[in-house]
Amino acid sequence: MNVTAIQISEKRQKVKTSDESIKMRKFISMTATMLKIGFIGFGGGSALIPVIEEEVVEKDKIVSEEEFNDDVMIASITPGALPVEVATGIGRQASGLKGMAAAATAMALPGALLTVLLQAVISSAGSMVKSQINYLSIGISAFIILTLLAYSLGTVRQAVNKREGQLYSLIILGVFLLSGEKSIYQLFGLNMKPIFALSTIQVLGAAFFVILFTKGHIRCLRRSIPAVIITGCYLLCVGSAHIIPLAAKPFILALMAVLAVLGLAQSVLESPQKKAFPVKRLVTSVGFWLIFVAMFSIPAMFLTAKALRFIGMGWLSSVMSFGGGDAYLSVAQGLFVEGGVINNADFYGNVVSVANALPGSILCKILTGIAYDVGYNLNGSIIEGLFVALSGFACSVAASGAIFELVFCVYEKYESLQIFAVVKHFIRPIISGLLLTVAVSLYTSGICGQIQAGSGSNIALIITLLVLAVNLILMKLQKNGKNIHLIWKILISAGISFIGCNIL
């Protein structure tokens, strides 16, 4: 009996060890994947969604497509760095609390680290290095454009399989026209004032108002008709043309907020959901992120008394950053430039220009870059700049992770609500429409903007078309069984633009 008991105990120990080994391998694999995406994920914000999906869902199968869509949905309706928030959700599902921390940090680290390193190099090397970095970024931007177009096309293909292709196509087109009107005019050289040209947050705000007010029952005419009328008034008011005077905006927003809250409250009261709110998970997660910030900010606090104020401003800026990376620039300018933390020339001429040429989340790169500038200007020391940069990096990751966890806990309790089902159903075509706007903006403002000062806009078109053609050939080869890694596509794209810009 004793021998048998010992054998059973040893067998259980082996199984336990094997399970722990599998979990550890999964954790390491997931962290490595997030780190890789952080290095190759150019474009920031929503532009990283296709990259993350390809690596995490299709290739490594860390989470299912449904779990990934849930994370994207929650990240899209919360402030903060979207890629970091998506990584937070994936990491939590894959490996719990440590997975959450590792995934979020790994996603944000490459872009933030490269931003600081390039700031240090540019401060001594000057404009020549910056121009060469810009040349490399042109080809990468062209590659991102193709990725975004492929994602939107994939959304339509999925919808066709579900017999909803026409509806999804209309949503994508509608969102694209509302958000990308200004970029479309720039693309075709039209000197016209946009009627709408809405921001990401304005588009999402309108969409979520309709869903919340109708309680997810969009076909209910009694609610959908007033929702459409009110949303139409909102769009005509906040649009660039201000067909309805801007003075009416506070009243329209107040009406939308009240009706949305009432619709949400009614949905909650009518819901049979009896699930308890995950208080323990929320407290644990938020507590962890606070400790995370404190640990990384200790060096900065020893260097300057202003560190604590900067950390507070960094956290506040992350919480205020609705609408993606470009929207964060206005938040950062208001808090840090106008607040006297960094001057306008350093902010746009150093931090922003470097961040736009690198992979990763715009929010994380900008906040880390500002922190580096603060530390460097204390005594002209790169080491001190790096120490303060750690606090900015920690703020960007922790604020994004904590906010995501808060919203996820709410979703976890009320996920059976009809409104969440509708959001999950329509979030992908809405995101696809916004990504088309990002694609056009990348060409008109990014690629053409980088090259017009030198060789002219025709060169921008030639290089873009060449990068797209080469990558389409690579995609065809990949479909035929050739294993072409994503990093090679990025390097080839960057090489084409680098050579082209220096020769032409």
KAFENGI-V321092 format. One record per residue. SS is DSSP state (~ for helix, > for strand, _ for the rest). PHI is phi in whole degrees, 0 to 359 (NA if undefined). Layout:
ss:SS phi:PHI
ss:SS phi:PHI
This chain:
ss:_ phi:NA
ss:~ phi:296
ss:~ phi:296
ss:~ phi:297
ss:~ phi:298
ss:~ phi:295
ss:~ phi:296
ss:~ phi:297
ss:~ phi:298
ss:~ phi:294
ss:~ phi:295
ss:~ phi:297
ss:~ phi:296
ss:~ phi:295
ss:~ phi:297
ss:~ phi:298
ss:~ phi:297
ss:~ phi:297
ss:~ phi:298
ss:~ phi:295
ss:~ phi:294
ss:~ phi:296
ss:~ phi:297
ss:~ phi:294
ss:~ phi:296
ss:~ phi:295
ss:~ phi:296
ss:~ phi:295
ss:~ phi:297
ss:~ phi:296
ss:~ phi:296
ss:~ phi:297
ss:~ phi:296
ss:~ phi:296
ss:~ phi:296
ss:~ phi:296
ss:~ phi:298
ss:~ phi:301
ss:~ phi:278
ss:~ phi:255
ss:_ phi:274
ss:_ phi:278
ss:_ phi:109
ss:_ phi:69
ss:~ phi:51
ss:~ phi:298
ss:~ phi:297
ss:~ phi:275
ss:~ phi:304
ss:~ phi:298
ss:~ phi:295
ss:~ phi:296
ss:~ phi:299
ss:~ phi:298
ss:~ phi:282
ss:~ phi:271
ss:~ phi:265
ss:~ phi:281
ss:~ phi:271
ss:_ phi:273
ss:_ phi:53
ss:_ phi:289
ss:_ phi:227
ss:_ phi:281
ss:~ phi:297
ss:~ phi:295
ss:~ phi:295
ss:~ phi:296
ss:~ phi:297
ss:~ phi:298
ss:~ phi:296
ss:~ phi:295
ss:~ phi:300
ss:~ phi:293
ss:~ phi:296
ss:~ phi:287
ss:_ phi:255
ss:_ phi:238
ss:_ phi:288
ss:_ phi:112
ss:_ phi:277
ss:~ phi:303
ss:~ phi:300
ss:~ phi:292
ss:~ phi:294
ss:~ phi:298
ss:~ phi:296
ss:~ phi:301
ss:~ phi:295
ss:~ phi:296
ss:~ phi:297
ss:~ phi:294
ss:~ phi:291
ss:~ phi:278
ss:~ phi:215
ss:~ phi:70
ss:~ phi:298
ss:~ phi:292
ss:~ phi:293
ss:~ phi:302
ss:~ phi:295
ss:~ phi:294
ss:~ phi:294
ss:~ phi:297
ss:~ phi:294
ss:~ phi:296
ss:~ phi:294
ss:~ phi:274
ss:~ phi:299
ss:~ phi:302
ss:~ phi:297
ss:~ phi:295
ss:~ phi:295
ss:~ phi:295
ss:~ phi:300
ss:~ phi:295
ss:~ phi:297
ss:~ phi:290
ss:~ phi:301
ss:~ phi:294
ss:~ phi:291
ss:~ phi:296
ss:~ phi:299
ss:~ phi:251
ss:~ phi:270
ss:_ phi:92
ss:~ phi:287
ss:~ phi:299
ss:~ phi:297
ss:~ phi:298
ss:~ phi:294
ss:~ phi:292
ss:~ phi:297
ss:~ phi:297
ss:~ phi:298
ss:~ phi:296
ss:~ phi:291
ss:~ phi:297
ss:~ phi:295
ss:~ phi:295
ss:~ phi:297
ss:~ phi:297
ss:~ phi:296
ss:~ phi:298
ss:~ phi:303
ss:~ phi:297
ss:~ phi:298
ss:~ phi:292
ss:~ phi:296
ss:~ phi:296
ss:~ phi:296
ss:~ phi:295
ss:~ phi:295
ss:~ phi:297
ss:~ phi:297
ss:~ phi:295
ss:~ phi:297
ss:~ phi:300
ss:~ phi:293
ss:~ phi:298
ss:~ phi:296
ss:_ phi:264
ss:_ phi:62
ss:_ phi:231
ss:~ phi:300
ss:~ phi:295
ss:~ phi:297
ss:~ phi:298
ss:~ phi:298
ss:~ phi:294
ss:~ phi:295
ss:~ phi:300
ss:~ phi:296
ss:~ phi:299
ss:~ phi:296
ss:~ phi:298
ss:~ phi:292
ss:~ phi:290
ss:~ phi:266
ss:~ phi:252
ss:~ phi:302
ss:~ phi:297
ss:~ phi:294
ss:~ phi:296
ss:~ phi:298
ss:~ phi:296
ss:~ phi:299
ss:_ phi:262
ss:_ phi:68
ss:_ phi:268
ss:_ phi:268
ss:_ phi:235
ss:_ phi:276
ss:_ phi:294
ss:_ phi:276
ss:_ phi:247
ss:_ phi:51
ss:_ phi:282
ss:_ phi:279
ss:~ phi:302
ss:~ phi:292
ss:~ phi:291
ss:~ phi:295
ss:~ phi:296
ss:~ phi:299
ss:~ phi:297
ss:~ phi:297
ss:~ phi:287
ss:~ phi:297
ss:~ phi:300
ss:~ phi:293
ss:~ phi:291
ss:~ phi:294
ss:_ phi:278
ss:_ phi:60
ss:_ phi:85
ss:_ phi:264
ss:_ phi:294
ss:_ phi:277
ss:_ phi:281
ss:~ phi:299
ss:~ phi:300
ss:~ phi:253
ss:~ phi:291
ss:~ phi:295
ss:~ phi:300
ss:~ phi:297
ss:~ phi:294
ss:~ phi:296
ss:~ phi:296
ss:~ phi:296
ss:~ phi:300
ss:~ phi:298
ss:~ phi:297
ss:~ phi:296
ss:~ phi:289
ss:~ phi:276
ss:~ phi:275
ss:_ phi:298
ss:_ phi:301
ss:_ phi:281
ss:_ phi:50
ss:_ phi:302
ss:_ phi:266
ss:_ phi:309
ss:~ phi:299
ss:~ phi:298
ss:~ phi:278
ss:~ phi:302
ss:~ phi:302
ss:~ phi:289
ss:~ phi:294
ss:~ phi:297
ss:~ phi:297
ss:~ phi:297
ss:~ phi:297
ss:~ phi:297
ss:~ phi:296
ss:~ phi:294
ss:~ phi:294
ss:~ phi:296
ss:~ phi:297
ss:~ phi:298
ss:~ phi:295
ss:~ phi:297
ss:~ phi:296
ss:~ phi:298
ss:~ phi:295
ss:~ phi:293
ss:~ phi:277
ss:_ phi:283
ss:_ phi:280
ss:_ phi:298
ss:_ phi:246
ss:_ phi:295
ss:_ phi:284
ss:_ phi:290
ss:_ phi:284
ss:~ phi:299
ss:~ phi:301
ss:~ phi:297
ss:~ phi:295
ss:~ phi:297
ss:~ phi:298
ss:~ phi:294
ss:~ phi:296
ss:~ phi:300
ss:~ phi:299
ss:~ phi:293
ss:~ phi:295
ss:~ phi:295
ss:~ phi:303
ss:~ phi:297
ss:~ phi:300
ss:~ phi:297
ss:~ phi:284
ss:~ phi:264
ss:~ phi:304
ss:~ phi:301
ss:~ phi:295
ss:~ phi:293
ss:~ phi:287
ss:~ phi:278
ss:_ phi:213
ss:_ phi:288
ss:_ phi:279
ss:~ phi:299
ss:~ phi:297
ss:~ phi:297
ss:~ phi:297
ss:~ phi:298
ss:~ phi:298
ss:~ phi:293
ss:~ phi:295
ss:~ phi:296
ss:~ phi:297
ss:~ phi:296
ss:~ phi:293
ss:~ phi:293
ss:_ phi:273
ss:_ phi:273
ss:_ phi:282
ss:_ phi:100
ss:~ phi:90
ss:~ phi:300
ss:~ phi:298
ss:~ phi:294
ss:~ phi:294
ss:~ phi:301
ss:~ phi:291
ss:~ phi:296
ss:~ phi:296
ss:~ phi:296
ss:~ phi:296
ss:~ phi:276
ss:~ phi:265
ss:~ phi:285
ss:_ phi:291
ss:_ phi:276
ss:_ phi:81
ss:_ phi:284
ss:_ phi:218
ss:_ phi:279
ss:~ phi:299
ss:~ phi:296
ss:~ phi:292
ss:~ phi:296
ss:~ phi:275
ss:~ phi:280
ss:~ phi:240
ss:~ phi:294
ss:~ phi:294
ss:~ phi:297
ss:~ phi:290
ss:~ phi:299
ss:~ phi:291
ss:_ phi:267
ss:_ phi:242
ss:_ phi:286
ss:_ phi:102
ss:_ phi:289
ss:~ phi:300
ss:~ phi:301
ss:~ phi:296
ss:~ phi:292
ss:~ phi:294
ss:~ phi:295
ss:~ phi:293
ss:~ phi:295
ss:~ phi:297
ss:~ phi:298
ss:~ phi:299
ss:~ phi:300
ss:~ phi:299
ss:~ phi:292
ss:~ phi:296
ss:~ phi:284
ss:~ phi:296
ss:~ phi:219
ss:_ phi:71
ss:_ phi:253
ss:~ phi:295
ss:~ phi:299
ss:~ phi:295
ss:~ phi:299
ss:~ phi:294
ss:~ phi:297
ss:~ phi:288
ss:~ phi:300
ss:~ phi:302
ss:~ phi:292
ss:~ phi:295
ss:~ phi:299
ss:~ phi:297
ss:~ phi:298
ss:~ phi:296
ss:~ phi:286
ss:~ phi:293
ss:~ phi:297
ss:~ phi:296
ss:~ phi:295
ss:~ phi:293
ss:~ phi:295
ss:~ phi:300
ss:~ phi:298
ss:~ phi:299
ss:~ phi:292
ss:~ phi:295
ss:~ phi:296
ss:~ phi:296
ss:~ phi:296
ss:~ phi:299
ss:~ phi:285
ss:~ phi:246
ss:_ phi:295
ss:_ phi:280
ss:_ phi:298
ss:~ phi:299
ss:~ phi:298
ss:~ phi:289
ss:~ phi:297
ss:~ phi:291
ss:~ phi:300
ss:~ phi:299
ss:~ phi:288
ss:~ phi:251
ss:~ phi:294
ss:~ phi:294
ss:~ phi:296
ss:~ phi:296
ss:~ phi:299
ss:~ phi:298
ss:~ phi:297
ss:~ phi:294
ss:~ phi:292
ss:~ phi:297
ss:~ phi:296
ss:~ phi:300
ss:~ phi:298
ss:~ phi:294
ss:~ phi:296
ss:~ phi:300
ss:~ phi:283
ss:~ phi:290
ss:~ phi:264
ss:~ phi:278
ss:~ phi:293
ss:~ phi:295
ss:~ phi:296
ss:~ phi:284
ss:~ phi:253
ss:_ phi:296
ss:_ phi:294
ss:_ phi:253
ss:_ phi:265
ss:_ phi:106
ss:~ phi:290
ss:~ phi:297
ss:~ phi:296
ss:~ phi:300
ss:~ phi:294
ss:~ phi:299
ss:~ phi:296
ss:~ phi:299
ss:~ phi:296
ss:~ phi:294
ss:~ phi:297
ss:~ phi:298
ss:~ phi:297
ss:~ phi:297
ss:~ phi:289
ss:~ phi:294
ss:~ phi:296
ss:~ phi:297
ss:~ phi:296
ss:~ phi:294
ss:~ phi:297
ss:~ phi:294
ss:~ phi:294
ss:_ phi:273
ss:_ phi:107
ss:_ phi:284
ss:_ phi:267
ss:_ phi:248
ss:_ phi:290
ss:~ phi:302
ss:~ phi:296
ss:~ phi:291
ss:~ phi:297
ss:~ phi:293
ss:~ phi:295
ss:~ phi:295
ss:~ phi:297
ss:~ phi:295
ss:~ phi:296
ss:~ phi:300
ss:~ phi:290
ss:~ phi:298
ss:~ phi:293
ss:~ phi:300
ss:~ phi:292
ss:~ phi:277
ss:~ phi:267
ss:_ phi:282
